Each structure stands twice: as structure tokens, then as C-alpha cells.
Amino acid sequence: MEQIETLDEFQNRINTGNPVLIYFSGENCSVCKVLKPKIEEEITKHYPKFRLFEVKTDISIELTAQCMIFSIPTIIIYFDKKEFKRYGRNISIPLFIDELKRPYNLMCE
């Protein structure tokens, strides 16, 4: 996952129109460290057009606040420059992957 540190970088990544996944994590978050490789693997396997980015909340405090992130890990999905859904803390990976199938197929194929 590519790192995003500023609000401008964040806006530029979203405004491409591609499907985007933003993963908000923290340095001392064990759940974040375990979940990140699983999410990365599943998304790249099932949805190759997704662009994956990570925001480290302890480094990018202003961006974290701007996006109203109150717990980590949090995943925000964007389709066509619009926020589609947020997932937080307790995420079922099979359910997460399944929920993206329909909008991904509508927007990307």
C-alpha cells in the first residue's frame, strides 16, 4: 500500500475516478498489522482495479481528523470519487469482499 500523508495527496488519489481503498492504521495497533496484509491480498486477488493506500493516523493527524476517523483500523472505500462505505475495527474479510462485488462490477466492468 502506498502511504498518504497530506490532505492534498488524499484528494488527488480519490479524484482519479478509480476505485480506491484507504486503510487507516496506527503504529501501535496490533489489529491493524494483522488485518492489513489480509485485506491487501484479498483486494488485489478479487478486485485488481482498486488502488490501495494507507494513512498512518499517528503521523497524519490532520488528515485523520478531516476524515473523521475515531478508531483504527478503519477502511474507507471510494467508487467514482464518492465515499461508498466505511468499515471499522471488527471486519469480516469474506463479508467485506462480498459486499464490494456488486458495486465493483457495476463501476469497473
C-alpha positions as CSV (number, residue, x, y, z in Angstrom):
1,M,0.0,0.0,0.0
2,E,1.2,3.5,-0.9
3,Q,1.4,5.9,2.0
4,I,-0.7,9.1,2.0
5,E,0.4,11.9,4.5
6,T,-1.4,15.1,3.4
7,L,-5.0,16.1,2.6
8,D,-3.8,17.2,-0.9
9,E,-2.4,13.7,-1.6
10,F,-5.6,12.2,-0.3
11,Q,-7.8,14.3,-2.6
12,N,-5.6,13.6,-5.6
13,R,-5.8,9.9,-5.1
14,I,-9.6,9.9,-4.8
15,N,-10.2,12.3,-7.7
16,T,-8.8,9.9,-10.2
17,G,-12.2,8.2,-10.5
18,N,-10.6,4.7,-9.9
19,P,-12.0,2.6,-7.1
20,V,-9.9,3.5,-4.0
21,L,-9.4,1.8,-0.7
22,I,-7.9,3.9,2.1
23,Y,-6.6,2.0,5.1
24,F,-6.2,4.0,8.3
25,S,-3.9,2.4,10.8
26,G,-1.6,3.2,13.7
27,E,1.9,2.2,14.7
28,N,0.9,0.5,17.9
29,C,-2.2,-1.2,16.6
30,S,-1.8,-4.9,16.5
31,V,-5.2,-5.5,14.8
32,C,-4.0,-3.0,12.0
33,K,-0.8,-5.0,11.4
34,V,-2.6,-8.4,11.2
35,L,-5.5,-7.2,9.1
36,K,-3.5,-5.1,6.5
37,P,-1.8,-8.0,4.6
38,K,-5.1,-10.0,4.5
39,I,-7.0,-7.0,3.1
40,E,-4.3,-6.3,0.6
41,E,-4.1,-9.9,-0.6
42,E,-7.9,-10.3,-1.0
43,I,-8.5,-7.0,-2.7
44,T,-5.7,-7.5,-5.2
45,K,-6.9,-11.1,-5.9
46,H,-10.6,-10.3,-6.4
47,Y,-10.6,-6.6,-7.4
48,P,-7.4,-5.7,-9.4
49,K,-8.6,-2.2,-10.4
50,F,-8.6,-1.0,-6.8
51,R,-5.9,1.5,-5.8
52,L,-4.7,0.8,-2.2
53,F,-3.5,3.5,0.1
54,E,-2.6,3.7,3.8
55,V,-2.8,6.6,6.2
56,K,-0.8,6.3,9.4
57,T,-3.1,8.1,11.9
58,D,-0.3,8.9,14.3
59,I,1.7,10.7,11.6
60,S,-1.1,12.3,9.6
61,I,-3.2,13.7,12.4
62,E,-4.8,16.5,10.4
63,L,-5.9,14.1,7.6
64,T,-7.2,11.6,10.2
65,A,-9.3,14.3,11.8
66,Q,-10.5,15.7,8.4
67,C,-11.8,12.2,7.5
68,M,-13.5,11.8,10.9
69,I,-11.6,8.6,11.9
70,F,-12.3,7.8,15.5
71,S,-11.0,4.2,15.7
72,I,-8.4,2.1,13.9
73,P,-8.3,0.2,11.7
74,T,-10.8,1.9,9.5
75,I,-11.2,1.3,5.8
76,I,-12.9,3.7,3.5
77,I,-14.0,2.6,0.0
78,Y,-14.4,5.1,-2.8
79,F,-16.2,4.5,-6.1
80,D,-16.3,7.2,-8.7
81,K,-14.8,9.9,-6.4
82,K,-17.5,9.2,-3.7
83,E,-17.3,7.5,-0.4
84,F,-19.1,4.2,-0.7
85,K,-18.7,2.6,2.7
86,R,-16.6,2.6,5.9
87,Y,-15.5,-0.4,7.7
88,G,-14.1,-0.2,11.2
89,R,-12.2,-2.3,13.8
90,N,-14.0,-5.7,13.6
91,I,-14.1,-6.6,9.9
92,S,-15.2,-10.0,8.5
93,I,-12.9,-10.3,5.4
94,P,-15.2,-12.7,3.5
95,L,-18.2,-10.4,4.1
96,F,-16.1,-7.3,3.2
97,I,-15.0,-8.9,-0.1
98,D,-18.6,-10.0,-0.9
99,E,-20.1,-6.5,-0.2
100,L,-17.7,-5.0,-2.8
101,K,-18.6,-7.4,-5.6
102,R,-21.7,-5.7,-6.9
103,P,-20.6,-2.1,-6.9
104,Y,-17.2,-3.1,-8.3
105,N,-18.8,-4.9,-11.2
106,L,-21.1,-2.0,-11.9
107,M,-18.4,0.6,-11.8
108,C,-15.5,-1.2,-13.3
109,E,-16.7,-3.7,-15.9
